[in-house]
Structures are given as C-alpha cells and as structure tokens.
Amino acid sequence: MVSGSFSRSTSARLGARGGVGSPRVSTPGAAHRNWWAAAAPSGPSFERIAFAFFLASLALVLCCALYLYVFSHPGRDGVVAEFAGENLESCDVFDGIWVPDERYPLYNSSRCPFAERGFNCLANGRKDADYLKWRWKPRGCDLPRFSARAVLQWLRGKRVVFVGDSMSRTQWESFICMLMTGVDDPKTVYEVNGNQISKTIRFLGVRFESFNLSVEFFRSVFLVQQIPALRHARRRVRAILKLDKLDDLSREWADSDVLIFNSGHWWTASKLFDMGCYFEAGGVLKLGTSINAAFKMALETWASWVKERIDLRRTRVFFRTYEPSHWSGLNQKVCEVTEQPTTEAKGNDRREFGDILADVVANTSVPVTILNVTLMGAFRSDAHIGLWSHPNTVLDCSHWCLPGVPDAWNELVFSHLLTNGEFLTMITFFYAFFYDIFIEHMLE
C-alpha cells in the first residue's frame, strides 16, 4: 500500500471549508397547499391516524432537510468538504491512499471512440500496465464501485457539463468512456456536431441517445474573458484577462444538472506575462497585480455568477482543485515516470490555489462541492503520459494517461451524487406515501 508524508495543510483547510451543496427537499406543489384548512382532525379515527402519520412524515422531511442544510450546506461559519459514507457518516474522501486492485481499469481506451490518442499511453507504446491497477481508498470509508448502468439511469434526461482546461477535457473523456461500458449499442453515442476530439475546439458534446443524456465540455482555461489588447495599449500588452467578466461561453453552462469546473494550469507567468497577457478589472489595466491576486478575483467573479445564474435547486456544482505535475530537474523539464505510485506525495501541487478557492467559496457562501484531488495526484508520478504521447516527441509530466487518475475523480463525483440522491429518494417516497394516504381518506 501507499502511504503519504505529504503536508496536509491544504487538504485540512479544504476539508474544513470546501463546500458540499446538499440536495434539497422541495415542498409540495401549489395544488396541495390548501390541505391544512380542509384537514381538521375531527372525523373518524382513521382520519386522525392518517393525519398523525402525515404530520409525522412531514416532520421527518423537515428534519432531514434541516440536517442536510446545517451539516452539508455551505455558508455562515464554514463549509464542509466531506461526503456522506455508507452509513451517512462523515468521511473525508480526499484523505486516503492508492491500493492495488485487479478489477481495474474500468474501461479500455482503445475501445472508447472518445478517448484522445494522446492520452492512451498503452496504444502509444507504454509496456508496463501496473499503473492501471490502482484504486483510491479513503482512510475513513470505502467508496462504492462505479456502476455505469446505475449512473446512466440516474442521469437519464440530464445534462452534465465540464468547464476548464485540458485537465477538464481529460476528465470529460474519462467519464464518457466509463459510461460507455454500460451502453448496449455504442452507435447510439455520438458527438453532436460530428467533431473529432481536439484540444483547440471550444465546445464538444457527446449524446447518449438511449438515455437522453448530454455530456459536454467547454474549453475555458481561465474561466474569465480573454480578449486581444487594444491597438493603443502598451507595447508589452498583447492580451487582457477581464477578471470581473466571466467567459462569454458561460451563457451555455447554466442550464445543466451537473456542472464541474477546474482552472489553474494556465495561471502561470509563462502562459500569461511571457505571452503579453495582463489583467484588467473595472476597465482599468492592473499591470502590478500578482497571479494569485488575479486568480482570487477571477474566482470571486465565478462565484458571483454561480449565485446569480445557477438554479441551485436543480444544478449540482463542483470545482476541482489543482492536479500536481511531476516535472523535475533544474529547469523543471525532466519527466521521469515511475512504474508505481510513490510512497510520498511529491510534485508541484500549487496548494495556494486550493487555499484561495476555499476562501472564496467560504466567504461567498456558494453551494459548491470542492473536489480536493490535489493530494490524490501527488502520489501518482507513475500515471503521467511521459514519453507515451502522440506524437511521442513531447514529454508530458502534467497530463494523465487514460484510463487513470481522472477516473477516480469521476468515481468521487458520482458516488457522492448517488449516495445523496438515494437518501433523498427515500425521504421523498415516505412523504409521498403518507401524503397520498391522508388525501385519499380525507376525501372519502
């Protein structure tokens, strides 16, 4: 087994402040809102019993809703980044180890038409396959094994949207390939515009026709607007990031059921200042603003957008933290891919980005689940693409092979959604059961 001596300051911080927006229990519809006036308990004894059962079930629903709101809903004094375990007990699923498991991988990239060749390390010449045989194991609980059939049924008629950089595209591809294992006819799954998977296309959407399900990816590496600099701008300024304006594509993100964000890998001096890209807010150029300060401003813009534009009664929102890279050498250009996970968490983890994200979510009380995957990836220097890219002339110690680490991110997301969904389904069933009994016998 793999254990870690990685500093857990960021993990603990996110564990205390990263939000889990719990599912909410809706109240009865308008057609039933006048039941109280017509339900005076003065009839036969059965009516009194039905009335009592109904009140008890209503109290149960309210108590459960209050419990989920207080203990799982972000806001006020803090937010909780822990998932409910099998016994609905708190479990920090982001604190764990990688354990060998012969049941993995969950799919074969070569049989999945939506996995990029550049992420398919086996097809690109990698000989060892041990990196495929690891499962993430939280210290305090066990995650249920991913069931493509169960997830497809749960997502029937829904829309799942991934937003971010190439790491987000990797997770999107991973999720589609995981779901494909539960599809009877692969021909019913297709890219809506007939596009081949490409790193340059800003929108990719895959349709699971049999389930009326869409799984989409929007490329937005900064989340905020990036525009060319004006002609009269300073010579070194060739592009501008508007920190107070979300990406124009954001209008396409809102109408979704599951919304998963990431950002961070492009927030570096080499991808910003060296390329002549600087920050703007309130129409004023901010040449002296640091990357960390700009990242926080961008996240605050994103958080405000979530509060204002997302229907949180419908949409579950996630934000994934920074995924460690394992470059080494004096110039961080050496990529040594190991054959197994390391016993210590290493790599460039940019933990300050996790702290900034936790602060923004806590201070704005945004009902967002923070996917604190940073520690998970810090052990996996064996799972990077390395030399096995396509074409294989480029070293890559940032992106992950598929199958691989991104599969674990998706397992966490949907074990969380299904666990909470089943709990709320049970509550709703009991409420509807007693409510129907009460109405039926009150009308007799």
C-alpha positions in Angstrom: 0.0 0.0 0.0 1.0 3.6 -0.5 1.2 6.0 2.4 2.0 9.6 2.4 4.0 12.1 4.3 2.7 15.0 2.3 1.9 18.1 4.2 -1.9 18.2 4.6 -2.3 21.9 5.4 -4.2 22.5 2.2 -6.2 19.2 2.5 -7.2 20.1 6.0 -8.1 23.6 5.1 -10.3 22.4 2.3 -11.8 19.7 4.5 -12.9 22.4 6.8 -14.0 24.9 4.2 -14.7 23.3 0.9 -18.4 23.2 0.3 -20.8 20.3 -0.3 -24.1 21.7 -1.6 -26.5 19.1 -0.5 -29.6 18.1 -2.4 -32.7 19.9 -1.3 -36.1 18.7 -0.5 -38.8 20.7 -2.3 -42.1 21.5 -0.7 -45.4 20.1 -2.0 -46.8 21.8 -5.2 -49.3 24.6 -5.3 -52.2 22.1 -5.9 -51.8 20.7 -2.4 -51.1 23.9 -0.5 -54.7 24.2 0.9 -54.7 20.8 2.7 -54.3 22.3 6.1 -57.7 24.1 6.1 -59.6 21.0 4.9 -57.8 18.6 7.2 -59.3 19.3 10.6 -58.8 16.1 12.7 -62.4 15.8 13.8 -63.6 12.8 11.6 -63.3 9.1 12.1 -60.4 7.6 13.9 -58.7 6.5 10.7 -58.6 10.1 9.6 -57.0 11.0 12.9 -54.4 8.3 12.4 -53.7 9.3 8.8 -53.5 12.9 9.9 -51.0 12.0 12.6 -48.9 9.9 10.1 -48.9 12.7 7.7 -47.7 15.2 10.3 -45.0 12.7 11.4 -43.8 12.2 7.8 -43.8 16.0 7.2 -41.7 16.4 10.4 -39.3 13.7 9.1 -38.9 15.5 5.8 -38.3 18.9 7.6 -35.8 17.4 10.0 -33.9 15.7 7.2 -33.9 18.8 5.2 -32.7 20.8 8.2 -30.0 18.2 8.8 -28.7 18.4 5.3 -28.8 22.1 5.3 -26.9 22.6 8.6 -24.3 19.9 8.1 -23.9 19.7 4.4 -24.8 23.2 3.1 -22.0 25.8 2.8 -22.4 29.1 4.4 -22.3 31.0 7.7 -19.5 29.8 9.9 -17.9 27.4 7.4 -18.5 24.7 4.9 -17.9 21.0 4.8 -16.0 19.2 2.1 -16.8 15.7 3.3 -19.1 13.2 1.6 -21.7 11.1 3.3 -20.4 7.5 3.6 -22.4 4.3 3.5 -23.9 5.0 7.0 -24.4 8.6 6.2 -21.5 9.4 8.5 -18.9 12.0 7.6 -15.9 10.7 5.5 -13.1 12.8 4.1 -12.8 11.0 0.8 -9.8 13.2 -0.2 -7.6 11.8 2.6 -6.6 8.3 1.6 -4.1 6.1 -0.2 -3.9 4.2 -3.5 -4.4 0.5 -3.2 -3.8 -2.2 -5.8 -7.0 -3.6 -7.3 -7.1 -6.2 -10.1 -10.6 -5.2 -11.0 -9.2 -2.0 -12.6 -9.1 -0.3 -15.1 -12.8 0.5 -15.6 -12.5 0.6 -19.4 -10.2 0.2 -22.4 -9.3 3.4 -24.1 -8.7 1.7 -27.4 -12.3 0.6 -27.4 -13.6 4.1 -26.5 -14.0 6.3 -29.5 -14.0 9.5 -27.4 -10.6 9.0 -25.8 -7.8 11.0 -27.4 -4.9 9.1 -28.8 -2.6 11.4 -26.9 -3.9 10.2 -23.6 -3.9 6.5 -24.5 -0.5 5.6 -23.2 -0.7 1.8 -23.9 -1.6 2.5 -27.5 1.4 4.9 -27.7 3.9 2.3 -26.7 3.9 2.0 -22.9 4.8 -1.6 -22.0 4.1 -1.8 -18.2 0.4 -1.8 -17.2 0.7 -1.7 -13.4 -0.3 1.9 -13.4 -3.8 0.9 -14.4 -4.3 -1.3 -11.3 -4.7 1.2 -8.6 -7.9 2.3 -6.7 -8.3 5.4 -4.5 -9.2 4.3 -0.9 -10.2 7.0 1.6 -9.0 6.3 5.1 -12.4 6.6 6.8 -14.6 4.7 4.4 -14.9 2.7 1.2 -16.3 4.1 -2.0 -18.8 2.0 -3.9 -17.6 0.6 -7.1 -18.6 2.7 -10.1 -21.6 1.3 -11.9 -22.1 2.7 -15.4 -25.6 1.3 -15.5 -26.6 3.0 -12.2 -25.1 6.3 -13.2 -26.7 6.2 -16.7 -30.1 5.6 -15.1 -29.6 8.4 -12.6 -28.5 10.8 -15.4 -31.4 9.9 -17.7 -32.7 13.1 -19.3 -30.0 15.2 -17.8 -27.1 17.4 -18.9 -23.5 17.1 -17.5 -21.1 19.9 -18.3 -17.4 20.1 -17.7 -15.7 23.5 -17.9 -12.0 24.3 -17.8 -8.6 23.5 -19.4 -7.2 20.3 -20.9 -7.4 18.6 -17.5 -11.1 19.1 -17.6 -11.2 17.7 -21.1 -9.3 14.6 -19.8 -12.0 14.2 -17.1 -14.7 14.6 -19.6 -13.2 11.9 -21.9 -12.7 9.6 -18.9 -16.3 10.0 -17.8 -17.7 9.2 -21.3 -15.5 6.1 -21.5 -16.7 5.0 -18.1 -20.3 5.4 -19.2 -19.8 3.6 -22.5 -19.2 0.3 -20.6 -22.9 0.4 -19.6 -24.3 1.2 -23.1 -25.8 -1.7 -25.1 -25.4 -0.1 -28.5 -22.3 2.1 -28.9 -23.8 3.6 -32.1 -26.3 5.5 -30.0 -23.5 7.5 -28.5 -22.1 10.3 -30.7 -20.5 13.8 -30.8 -23.4 16.2 -31.6 -21.5 18.1 -34.3 -19.6 15.1 -35.7 -16.3 16.6 -34.4 -13.2 14.6 -33.6 -11.8 15.2 -30.1 -9.4 18.2 -30.4 -7.6 20.4 -27.9 -8.5 23.5 -29.9 -12.3 23.1 -30.2 -14.1 25.2 -27.5 -17.1 23.0 -27.4 -17.5 19.2 -27.6 -20.8 17.4 -26.7 -21.5 13.7 -26.6 -25.0 12.5 -26.7 -26.2 9.2 -25.1 -29.3 8.9 -27.2 -30.8 5.9 -25.3 -30.7 7.9 -22.1 -31.5 11.3 -23.4 -28.2 12.4 -21.8 -25.7 15.0 -22.9 -22.1 15.1 -21.6 -20.4 18.3 -22.7 -17.0 20.1 -22.4 -16.4 23.8 -22.8 -12.8 24.9 -23.1 -12.3 27.9 -20.8 -8.8 27.8 -19.4 -9.1 31.0 -17.2 -13.0 31.0 -16.8 -12.9 34.8 -17.2 -12.9 36.7 -20.6 -9.7 36.9 -22.5 -9.5 39.5 -25.3 -6.8 40.9 -27.6 -5.3 44.2 -26.4 -6.5 47.4 -28.0 -4.2 49.0 -30.6 -3.2 51.9 -28.4 -2.3 49.6 -25.5 1.2 49.4 -24.1 3.7 47.6 -26.3 4.1 44.7 -23.9 0.4 44.1 -23.5 -0.9 41.8 -26.3 -3.9 40.3 -24.5 -6.1 41.1 -21.5 -7.9 39.0 -18.9 -11.0 40.7 -17.7 -11.1 39.5 -14.1 -14.6 40.9 -13.5 -16.2 39.3 -16.6 -16.9 35.6 -16.9 -16.1 33.9 -20.2 -18.8 34.6 -22.9 -19.3 30.9 -23.1 -20.8 31.0 -19.6 -24.3 31.6 -21.0 -24.1 27.9 -22.2 -23.1 26.5 -18.8 -26.1 27.5 -16.7 -28.8 25.1 -18.0 -27.2 21.9 -16.7 -27.8 19.3 -14.0 -24.2 18.6 -13.0 -21.6 21.3 -13.6 -17.8 20.6 -13.0 -15.2 23.4 -13.1 -11.4 23.5 -13.0 -8.8 26.1 -13.6 -5.2 26.7 -12.6 -2.7 25.3 -15.0 -2.7 28.3 -17.2 -2.3 30.7 -14.3 1.5 30.9 -14.6 3.9 33.6 -15.7 4.9 31.6 -18.8 1.3 31.4 -20.0 0.5 35.0 -19.0 3.2 37.6 -18.7 5.7 36.0 -21.0 2.9 35.9 -23.7 2.0 39.5 -23.1 -1.3 38.8 -21.2 -2.1 41.1 -18.3 -5.1 41.7 -16.1 -8.0 44.2 -16.1 -10.8 44.9 -13.7 -13.3 47.7 -13.8 -12.0 48.8 -17.2 -8.6 49.5 -15.6 -5.4 47.7 -16.5 -3.8 46.1 -13.5 -0.1 45.7 -14.5 1.1 45.2 -10.9 -1.4 42.5 -9.9 0.1 39.2 -8.9 -1.1 35.9 -10.4 -2.5 34.7 -7.0 -4.4 38.0 -6.5 -5.8 37.8 -10.1 -6.8 34.2 -9.6 -8.8 35.1 -6.5 -10.5 38.0 -8.3 -11.4 35.6 -11.2 -12.8 33.1 -8.7 -14.9 35.7 -7.0 -16.4 36.6 -10.4 -17.1 33.0 -11.0 -18.7 32.5 -7.5 -20.9 35.5 -8.0 -22.0 34.1 -11.4 -22.9 30.8 -9.7 -25.1 32.5 -7.1 -26.8 34.7 -9.6 -27.2 32.5 -12.7 -27.4 28.9 -11.5 -30.7 27.3 -10.4 -29.3 25.5 -7.3 -32.5 23.6 -6.8 -31.6 21.7 -10.0 -27.8 22.0 -10.6 -25.0 20.5 -8.6 -21.8 22.5 -8.9 -18.3 21.1 -8.4 -14.9 22.8 -8.6 -11.8 20.5 -8.9 -8.5 21.7 -7.3 -5.1 21.8 -8.9 -3.7 18.5 -10.2 0.0 18.0 -9.3 2.6 17.7 -12.1 5.9 15.8 -11.6 8.5 17.7 -13.6 12.0 17.6 -12.2 15.5 18.9 -12.9 16.9 22.4 -12.6 14.6 23.9 -15.3 11.6 21.6 -14.4 11.9 20.0 -17.9 12.8 16.4 -16.8 9.9 13.9 -16.8 10.7 10.6 -15.1 7.6 8.4 -15.0 7.8 5.8 -12.2 6.3 2.3 -12.5 4.3 2.5 -9.3 2.8 5.3 -7.1 5.4 6.9 -4.8 5.3 6.3 -1.1 5.5 10.1 -0.5 3.3 12.8 -2.1 5.5 14.8 -4.3 5.3 17.2 -7.2 4.2 20.8 -8.0 0.9 21.0 -6.2 0.2 24.8 -6.2 -1.6 24.3 -2.9 -2.0 28.1 -2.6 -4.7 27.8 -5.3 -6.6 25.4 -3.1 -6.4 27.9 -0.2 -7.7 30.7 -2.5 -10.6 28.5 -3.7 -11.5 27.5 -0.2 -11.6 31.2 0.9 -13.7 32.3 -2.0 -16.3 29.5 -1.5 -16.5 30.1 2.2 -16.7 33.9 2.0 -19.3 34.0 -0.7 -21.3 31.0 0.7 -21.5 29.5 -2.7 -23.1 26.0 -2.6 -20.3 24.3 -4.4 -18.6 21.0 -3.7 -14.8 21.4 -3.8 -13.1 18.3 -5.2 -9.8 18.4 -3.4 -7.9 16.0 -5.6 -4.5 17.6 -5.1 -3.2 15.0 -2.6 -4.6 12.1 -4.7 -2.5 13.1 -7.7 0.7 13.9 -5.7 1.4 10.1 -5.3 0.9 9.3 -9.0 4.1 10.1 -10.7 3.5 6.7 -12.4 0.3 7.8 -14.2 1.5 10.7 -16.3 1.8 10.5 -20.1 5.6 11.0 -20.1 7.0 9.8 -23.5 3.9 8.0 -24.4 2.2 10.9 -26.1 1.0 11.3 -29.7 3.2 12.2 -31.4 5.8 11.0 -29.0 8.2 13.8 -29.5 6.9 15.8 -26.5 7.5 14.9 -22.8 4.4 15.3 -20.6 4.6 15.1 -16.8 1.4 17.2 -16.3 -1.4 15.3 -18.1 -2.6 11.8 -17.1 -2.9 8.6 -19.1 -6.4 7.2 -19.7 -7.5 5.0 -18.0 -6.0 6.6 -14.9 -6.3 9.2 -12.2 -9.2 11.2 -13.8 -11.3 8.1 -13.4 -11.0 8.4 -9.7 -12.2 12.0 -9.8 -15.4 10.8 -11.6 -15.9 8.0 -9.1 -15.8 10.5 -6.3 -18.3 12.8 -8.0 -20.9 10.2 -8.8 -20.6 8.1 -5.7 -21.4 11.4 -3.9 -24.3 12.2 -6.1 -25.8 8.8 -6.0 -25.4 8.4 -2.2 -27.2 11.7 -1.5 -29.7 11.0 -4.3 -30.7 7.7 -2.8 -31.2 9.2 0.6 -33.4 11.9 -0.7 -35.4 9.5 -2.8 -36.2 7.5 0.3 -37.4 10.6 2.2 -39.5 11.7 -0.8 -41.0 8.2 -1.1 -42.1 8.2 2.6 -43.5 11.7 2.3 -45.5 10.9 -0.9 -46.7 7.6 0.7 -48.2 9.2 3.8 -49.5 12.2 1.9 -51.4 10.1 -0.6 -52.9 8.0 2.3 -54.0 11.2 4.0 -55.6 12.8 1.0 -57.3 9.6 -0.2 -59.1 9.0 3.1 -59.9 12.6 3.8 -61.7 12.8 0.5 -63.8 9.6 1.2 
